[in-house]
Amino acid sequence: MDTIICRSVEETIQWGAEQMAPRLFQGAVIALTGDLGAGKTHLVKGIARGLGYEGEVTSPTFTLLHEYLGGRLPLYHLDLYRIQGAQEAVRFGVEDYLPSEGVTILEWPERIESLLPVQTQWWRIQILEDQSREIRI
């Protein structure tokens, strides 16, 4: 297990862009866990930047899915916070992204754990006492 400490939002974004995005491949599924405000979307911003996406990256909490196209690989960012379980996720078409022709990152993946492919990578972001973020892969 790899662990990284990010001491700022900028450092989280930079780490996602420079260290994680180059390692990602077509069909990668990342289950990104952590409390509200832990920095999950900031990490996705960095990954999107590292994949070559130049637009704005925001949390898809109210839309369920944001697609970021135009980079080395498509990035599908799903936020399942408002989903009640696997059946509801299936009705929304989540399975179409598990895996996909790009990279799929899911926030609140534990809500649909039974749907996730075996090769899913589990990443955890935790807020430390000094407000830095610990990311475990």
C-alpha positions in Angstrom: 0.0 0.0 0.0 1.3 3.4 -1.0 0.7 6.4 1.3 1.2 10.1 0.4 0.7 13.2 2.5 -0.6 16.4 0.8 -0.3 19.6 2.8 -2.5 21.7 0.6 -5.2 21.6 -2.1 -2.6 22.6 -4.7 -0.4 19.8 -3.6 -3.3 17.3 -3.9 -4.1 18.5 -7.4 -0.4 18.4 -8.4 0.1 14.9 -7.1 -3.0 13.7 -9.0 -1.7 15.3 -12.2 1.9 14.3 -12.0 2.0 11.1 -10.1 -1.3 9.3 -10.6 -2.6 10.3 -14.0 0.4 8.9 -15.9 -0.2 5.5 -14.3 -3.8 5.3 -15.3 -5.0 3.2 -18.3 -8.1 2.4 -20.3 -10.6 0.5 -18.2 -9.2 1.6 -14.8 -11.8 1.9 -12.1 -10.9 3.8 -8.9 -13.1 3.6 -5.8 -12.2 6.9 -4.0 -13.3 7.0 -0.3 -13.1 9.6 2.3 -15.3 11.9 4.4 -17.1 14.9 3.1 -14.5 17.6 2.5 -11.6 15.2 2.4 -10.4 16.4 -1.0 -11.7 13.7 -3.3 -12.8 16.1 -6.0 -9.5 18.0 -5.8 -7.7 14.8 -6.5 -9.9 14.2 -9.5 -9.1 17.7 -10.7 -5.5 16.8 -10.7 -6.0 13.5 -12.5 -8.1 15.3 -15.1 -5.4 17.8 -15.6 -2.8 15.1 -15.9 -4.8 13.3 -18.5 -4.9 16.5 -20.5 -8.4 17.8 -19.8 -8.3 21.6 -19.8 -11.8 22.6 -18.6 -13.3 23.0 -15.2 -13.7 20.0 -13.0 -16.5 20.0 -10.4 -18.2 17.6 -8.1 -21.0 15.7 -9.8 -23.0 15.4 -6.5 -26.3 16.6 -8.0 -25.8 15.2 -11.5 -24.2 11.8 -10.6 -21.8 11.9 -13.5 -19.4 14.3 -15.2 -17.5 13.3 -18.3 -14.2 14.9 -19.0 -13.2 14.3 -22.7 -10.4 15.6 -24.8 -7.4 14.2 -22.9 -5.2 11.1 -23.3 -8.2 9.1 -21.9 -11.8 10.0 -21.2 -12.4 10.5 -17.5 -15.8 9.6 -15.9 -16.3 11.0 -12.5 -19.3 9.6 -10.6 -20.5 10.8 -7.2 -22.7 8.2 -5.6 -23.5 10.2 -2.4 -27.2 10.5 -3.3 -27.6 6.9 -4.5 -29.3 4.6 -2.0 -27.8 1.3 -3.4 -26.8 -0.9 -6.3 -30.3 -1.2 -7.7 -30.8 2.6 -7.9 -27.3 2.9 -9.5 -28.2 0.3 -12.1 -31.3 2.3 -13.1 -29.0 5.3 -13.6 -26.7 3.3 -15.9 -23.7 3.2 -13.7 -22.7 -0.2 -15.0 -21.9 1.3 -18.4 -18.8 2.8 -16.7 -17.6 -0.3 -14.9 -15.2 -0.5 -16.7 -15.3 2.0 -19.6 -13.1 3.0 -22.5 -11.5 5.5 -20.2 -10.9 5.9 -16.5 -13.8 5.8 -14.1 -13.4 7.4 -10.6 -16.3 6.8 -8.1 -16.8 8.8 -5.0 -18.9 7.0 -2.3 -18.2 3.6 -4.0 -19.2 1.6 -0.9 -22.8 2.3 -1.9 -22.4 0.0 -5.0 -19.6 -2.2 -3.9 -21.4 -5.3 -5.2 -21.3 -3.8 -8.8 -17.6 -3.0 -8.8 -15.2 -5.1 -11.0 -12.6 -7.2 -9.2 -9.8 -5.1 -10.5 -11.1 -1.9 -8.9 -8.4 0.1 -7.2 -9.4 1.4 -3.7 -8.0 4.8 -2.7 -8.7 6.5 0.7 -8.3 10.2 1.5 -8.3 11.1 5.2 -8.0 14.5 6.9 -5.2 14.5 9.4 -5.1 16.7 12.6 -3.0 19.4 10.9 -5.6 19.5 8.1 -3.2 17.8 5.6 -4.5 14.9 3.6 -3.3 11.3 3.7 -4.0 9.4 0.6 -3.7 5.6 0.7 -3.7 3.5 -2.4 
